[in-house]
């Protein structure tokens, strides 16, 4: 029997749009207005602006308003929660407390993390667990000390997936670059040439490149991949954030859906809502 309500926690809006494309394959459509969301679930939308965090402090005006993404098909609702770093555990905990106040039960919880700067998928998982165990007064017991990619039937159904595939170092950008190889091969190659030429020959200062971190480090590798994907997105959808390109362009169509790493994420989603 399909899960009636699923919380899907991701680290950023680009992850959210990637997962939404996979949810579309199950007939999930985004509900974009408050009137399209049942009253029971509207408490997940912070009424105050600026919103306040768990300690009662105002969320900075520079941060996006923490509104979940609401998706519905014939039988189920999925709420995509956007955390990010140490905020991910807090975001999930707050949503769980809100569900208790609103009076609905969560049937499944999926957590999607980037391995990115962590040495192994397990370290990325353990970092999340360390933050989540600090949260108190939760309406359920949720133990995420499970093998990345595996779901357990508690209830609620629980699963944790570490991008790109629970095995390799990386993040969402690694999946997008693999998708780009089959969907936008020529654009991907030209974007790489542009990125490398710009980094090496555009008279950029150390301050200009400070965001890349230590040369040769994991952060620099990660940021270079993000720059590569962003260069592609800048052509596909100029002057907008990359999540818009993920939503609107061909990244997750046709042959890209058959890629092993994409299939691994798809299976996780399928099992979560099965």
Secondary structure, DSSP 8 states (H G I E B T S, - for coil): ---SEEEEEESSHHHHHHHHHHHHTTT-EEE-SGGGS-GGGGGGS--SSS-B-TTS-B--TTS-----EEEE-SS-EEEEEE--TTHHHHHHHHHHHHHHHHT----EEEEEEE-TTSSSHHHHHHHHHHHHTT--S-SS-----S-TT-EEESSSEEEEEEETTSSSS--HHHHHHHHHHHHSHHHHHHHHHHHHHHHHHS---TTTTGGG-STTSHHHHHHHHHHHHHHHHHHHSTTS-HHHHHHHSSTTSGGGGGSHHHHHHHHHHHHHH-
